[in-house]
């Protein structure tokens, strides 16, 4: 019981930070759950993210007023953890192109990376309109509200997104983590199981479900979940990570958030 209480506090402080952290895909590193609001610009010219920064940086410096170049460069900077610089690049781009919704979306995400959640929410509100909502942005807005502790409002945004894309596993995963933050673990499990049942759910949904099951003390079941349908080496890595999370009792700020496995909207099918 004491362990569960400690872990609940850990998740309350770390989970939503993890949701909005930038990184690359994979079950043990962060992927950008806030999604690709401009999938075309997300495509990297090189699988190496640092090479992408160089490539897009050259294009941006050659034509700083080019909106596509600025967006691609900002996203590449975010992918390598250069969050403040990404926000600065995208801020300047939105000043030059105040009506460019893809830039506004990218800037909003960069602000969220830097912990400016209210400003991020406000900018994201300008990135789409009530008569033409973008489900990805609605989901991002939900995560910013969760970061602000406004969980009921956040769930309204997830609900709106789910009206557009029913049963979308990545939105459901955000919703499940929202319930984790308000310490409603049974509800979190219910929602994450719904996400997990979808054939489009990725490994990070499985990780989240396993974590929530483990937090409720069902460790054997949690381990079975994170092992499911994975090659032996990946399964072993996932189980090791799950055990690390479930046994962690020290300061959650010591790197846990950056490694929290979460669902990704980076490649919305």
HUGI-V371425 format. One record per residue. N is the residue number from 1. RES is the residue in one letter. PSI is psi in whole degrees, 0 to 359 (NA if undefined). NEAR is the number of other ideal C-beta (glycine too) atoms within 10 Angstrom. Layout:
# HUGI-V371425
n->(N & N)
res->(RES & RES)
psi->(PSI & PSI)
near->(NEAR & NEAR)
This chain:
# HUGI-V371425
n->(1 & 2 & 3 & 4 & 5 & 6 & 7 & 8 & 9 & 10 & 11 & 12 & 13 & 14 & 15 & 16 & 17 & 18 & 19 & 20 & 21 & 22 & 23 & 24 & 25 & 26 & 27 & 28 & 29 & 30 & 31 & 32 & 33 & 34 & 35 & 36 & 37 & 38 & 39 & 40 & 41 & 42 & 43 & 44 & 45 & 46 & 47 & 48 & 49 & 50 & 51 & 52 & 53 & 54 & 55 & 56 & 57 & 58 & 59 & 60 & 61 & 62 & 63 & 64 & 65 & 66 & 67 & 68 & 69 & 70 & 71 & 72 & 73 & 74 & 75 & 76 & 77 & 78 & 79 & 80 & 81 & 82 & 83 & 84 & 85 & 86 & 87 & 88 & 89 & 90 & 91 & 92 & 93 & 94 & 95 & 96 & 97 & 98 & 99 & 100 & 101 & 102 & 103 & 104 & 105 & 106 & 107 & 108 & 109 & 110 & 111 & 112 & 113 & 114 & 115 & 116 & 117 & 118 & 119 & 120 & 121 & 122 & 123 & 124 & 125 & 126 & 127 & 128 & 129 & 130 & 131 & 132 & 133 & 134 & 135 & 136 & 137 & 138 & 139 & 140 & 141 & 142 & 143 & 144 & 145 & 146 & 147 & 148 & 149 & 150 & 151 & 152 & 153 & 154 & 155 & 156 & 157 & 158 & 159 & 160 & 161 & 162 & 163 & 164 & 165 & 166 & 167 & 168 & 169 & 170 & 171 & 172 & 173 & 174 & 175 & 176 & 177 & 178 & 179 & 180 & 181 & 182 & 183 & 184 & 185 & 186 & 187 & 188 & 189 & 190 & 191 & 192 & 193 & 194 & 195 & 196 & 197 & 198 & 199 & 200 & 201 & 202 & 203 & 204 & 205 & 206 & 207 & 208 & 209 & 210 & 211 & 212 & 213 & 214 & 215 & 216 & 217 & 218 & 219 & 220 & 221 & 222 & 223 & 224 & 225 & 226 & 227 & 228 & 229 & 230 & 231 & 232 & 233 & 234 & 235 & 236 & 237 & 238 & 239 & 240 & 241 & 242 & 243 & 244 & 245 & 246 & 247 & 248 & 249 & 250 & 251 & 252 & 253 & 254 & 255 & 256 & 257 & 258 & 259 & 260 & 261 & 262 & 263 & 264 & 265 & 266 & 267 & 268 & 269)
res->(X & X & X & X & X & X & X & X & X & X & X & X & X & X & X & X & X & X & X & X & X & X & X & X & X & X & X & X & X & X & X & X & X & X & X & X & X & X & X & X & X & X & X & X & X & X & X & X & X & X & X & X & X & X & X & X & X & X & X & X & X & X & X & X & X & X & X & X & X & X & X & X & X & X & X & X & X & X & X & X & X & X & X & X & X & X & X & X & X & X & X & X & X & X & X & X & X & X & X & X & X & X & X & X & X & X & X & X & X & X & X & X & X & X & X & X & X & X & X & X & X & X & X & X & X & X & X & X & X & X & X & X & X & X & X & X & X & X & X & X & X & X & X & X & X & X & X & X & X & X & X & X & X & X & X & X & X & X & X & X & X & X & X & X & X & X & X & X & X & X & X & X & X & X & X & X & X & X & X & X & X & X & X & X & X & X & X & X & X & X & X & X & X & X & X & X & X & X & X & X & X & X & X & X & X & X & X & X & X & X & X & X & X & X & X & X & X & X & X & X & X & X & X & X & X & X & X & X & X & X & X & X & X & X & X & X & X & X & X & X & X & X & X & X & X & X & X & X & X & X & X & X & X & X & X & X & X & X & X & X & X & X & X & X & X & X & X & X & X)
psi->(319 & 320 & 317 & 318 & 317 & 317 & 326 & 320 & 322 & 312 & 322 & 328 & 337 & 330 & 313 & 334 & 319 & 321 & 321 & 0 & 154 & 147 & 198 & 166 & 175 & 154 & 341 & 4 & 157 & 140 & 161 & 93 & 338 & 350 & 167 & 100 & 355 & 75 & 324 & 317 & 339 & 336 & 128 & 143 & 351 & 143 & 341 & 116 & 327 & 326 & 324 & 321 & 316 & 313 & 309 & 328 & 320 & 318 & 320 & 315 & 331 & 334 & 77 & 340 & 358 & 117 & 317 & 320 & 318 & 318 & 314 & 319 & 316 & 318 & 323 & 320 & 317 & 320 & 338 & 13 & 7 & 68 & 318 & 318 & 321 & 315 & 321 & 316 & 314 & 330 & 313 & 322 & 320 & 332 & 324 & 333 & 71 & 344 & 6 & 106 & 327 & 320 & 317 & 319 & 315 & 319 & 319 & 319 & 321 & 321 & 319 & 321 & 323 & 6 & 9 & 70 & 319 & 316 & 321 & 314 & 316 & 317 & 317 & 331 & 334 & 353 & 351 & 178 & 157 & 329 & 349 & 66 & 150 & 119 & 329 & 315 & 322 & 319 & 320 & 316 & 323 & 317 & 326 & 320 & 322 & 322 & 330 & 1 & 11 & 67 & 321 & 318 & 319 & 318 & 335 & 323 & 319 & 320 & 319 & 319 & 320 & 339 & 329 & 318 & 80 & 137 & 16 & 117 & 328 & 325 & 318 & 325 & 318 & 316 & 317 & 317 & 332 & 319 & 328 & 316 & 329 & 12 & 27 & 77 & 322 & 318 & 320 & 316 & 317 & 314 & 319 & 329 & 325 & 318 & 317 & 329 & 343 & 135 & 343 & 2 & 139 & 183 & 332 & 331 & 317 & 318 & 316 & 317 & 315 & 321 & 316 & 321 & 317 & 323 & 337 & 8 & 1 & 73 & 320 & 318 & 320 & 317 & 321 & 321 & 312 & 342 & 342 & 131 & 27 & 149 & 154 & 319 & 319 & 319 & 316 & 319 & 319 & 319 & 319 & 320 & 317 & 314 & 322 & 315 & 316 & 338 & 356 & 128 & 1 & 197 & 118 & 347 & 353 & 55 & 348 & 315 & 323 & 348 & 2 & 122 & 125 & 163 & 156 & 135 & 14 & 332 & 70 & 120 & NA)
near->(6 & 7 & 14 & 15 & 11 & 14 & 21 & 15 & 13 & 22 & 24 & 15 & 15 & 22 & 24 & 30 & 19 & 20 & 28 & 25 & 24 & 23 & 17 & 14 & 14 & 15 & 20 & 16 & 14 & 25 & 25 & 24 & 25 & 32 & 29 & 20 & 27 & 21 & 13 & 10 & 22 & 18 & 11 & 18 & 13 & 13 & 8 & 12 & 17 & 11 & 13 & 21 & 22 & 13 & 17 & 25 & 17 & 11 & 17 & 22 & 10 & 9 & 11 & 14 & 11 & 16 & 18 & 18 & 21 & 28 & 28 & 25 & 27 & 29 & 27 & 27 & 27 & 27 & 22 & 17 & 16 & 17 & 20 & 12 & 17 & 27 & 25 & 15 & 27 & 27 & 16 & 16 & 27 & 23 & 10 & 13 & 17 & 10 & 8 & 19 & 18 & 18 & 28 & 23 & 27 & 32 & 30 & 29 & 32 & 26 & 25 & 29 & 23 & 15 & 12 & 16 & 20 & 13 & 16 & 27 & 23 & 14 & 24 & 26 & 14 & 16 & 24 & 19 & 10 & 7 & 5 & 7 & 16 & 19 & 22 & 27 & 24 & 23 & 31 & 30 & 29 & 29 & 28 & 28 & 23 & 28 & 21 & 15 & 13 & 17 & 16 & 9 & 14 & 26 & 19 & 14 & 28 & 26 & 13 & 17 & 28 & 17 & 11 & 14 & 17 & 9 & 13 & 24 & 25 & 31 & 30 & 28 & 32 & 31 & 25 & 28 & 28 & 26 & 21 & 24 & 21 & 16 & 15 & 15 & 20 & 10 & 16 & 28 & 21 & 13 & 26 & 30 & 16 & 18 & 26 & 21 & 13 & 14 & 6 & 13 & 22 & 23 & 21 & 25 & 26 & 24 & 25 & 30 & 27 & 29 & 26 & 26 & 25 & 24 & 24 & 15 & 13 & 15 & 16 & 9 & 13 & 24 & 18 & 13 & 23 & 27 & 17 & 13 & 8 & 16 & 8 & 8 & 8 & 16 & 16 & 12 & 16 & 23 & 17 & 12 & 19 & 22 & 15 & 12 & 22 & 21 & 12 & 16 & 12 & 9 & 10 & 21 & 11 & 9 & 9 & 20 & 20 & 15 & 17 & 27 & 26 & 27 & 29 & 23 & 24 & 19 & 14 & 17 & 9)
